[in-house]
Amino acid sequence: MDITSKAASTLNNKTGSWRTYIPETDYKKCIGCGTCAKACPESCIVMQKNKASQKPVTDYDYCKGCGVCATECPVKAIKMKLEKK
């Protein structure tokens, strides 16, 4: 029996429903460095270009609430908040 998953199968399985905490970005503090996007183990964060800068956008369908993005943010613009369901 093969219990391994196929490559790139994460996008087929929305896993965000079981998280407890959710990352919340303070865009006033965010410097748009992209560290959060690089550090996210699930690649849930992408940098979206605005008029003059870029800001992170989190896909909550796949975010597991691990908090790596908040830990790695150099300006502490991301806080982990208890998710209200």
C-alpha positions in Angstrom: 0.0 0.0 0.0 1.4 3.4 -1.0 0.6 6.1 1.6 2.7 8.9 0.0 1.0 11.8 -1.7 1.8 12.9 -5.2 3.8 16.1 -5.8 1.8 19.3 -5.9 -1.3 17.6 -4.4 -1.6 20.2 -1.7 -3.7 22.4 -4.0 -6.3 19.6 -4.2 -6.8 19.5 -0.4 -8.0 22.6 1.3 -6.4 22.3 4.8 -7.2 25.6 6.4 -10.4 24.5 8.1 -8.7 22.8 11.0 -6.4 25.7 12.1 -6.9 27.5 15.5 -4.9 30.7 14.8 -4.9 32.9 11.8 -2.2 35.3 10.6 -3.4 38.9 10.5 -1.2 41.4 8.7 -0.9 45.1 9.7 -0.4 46.7 6.3 0.6 50.0 7.9 3.6 48.2 9.5 4.4 45.9 6.6 7.4 46.9 4.5 6.7 44.5 1.6 10.0 42.6 2.0 8.4 39.2 1.1 10.0 37.3 4.0 6.7 35.9 5.1 6.0 34.5 1.6 9.4 32.9 1.5 9.1 31.4 5.0 5.6 30.0 4.6 5.9 26.2 4.5 2.6 25.8 2.6 3.2 28.7 0.1 0.0 30.3 1.2 1.3 33.8 1.0 2.0 35.6 -2.2 3.2 39.1 -2.7 0.7 41.2 -4.6 1.8 44.4 -6.3 -0.1 47.6 -5.5 0.5 51.0 -7.0 3.7 51.8 -5.3 4.6 48.7 -3.3 3.9 45.0 -2.8 2.0 43.5 0.1 1.4 39.9 1.2 -1.9 38.2 0.6 -2.7 35.0 2.5 -4.8 32.2 1.0 -6.8 31.0 4.1 -8.1 27.9 2.3 -4.6 26.4 2.7 -3.1 28.3 5.7 -2.7 26.0 8.6 -2.0 28.8 11.1 1.5 27.6 12.0 2.8 31.1 12.7 6.1 30.9 10.8 5.2 34.0 8.9 4.6 36.0 12.1 7.9 34.7 13.6 10.0 35.6 10.6 8.5 39.0 9.9 11.4 41.5 10.5 9.0 44.3 11.5 6.4 42.1 13.4 3.6 43.2 11.1 1.9 39.8 11.3 0.2 38.7 14.5 -1.4 35.4 15.1 -5.0 35.8 16.2 -7.5 33.2 17.5 -9.8 32.4 14.6 -13.5 32.9 15.3 -15.5 30.3 13.4 
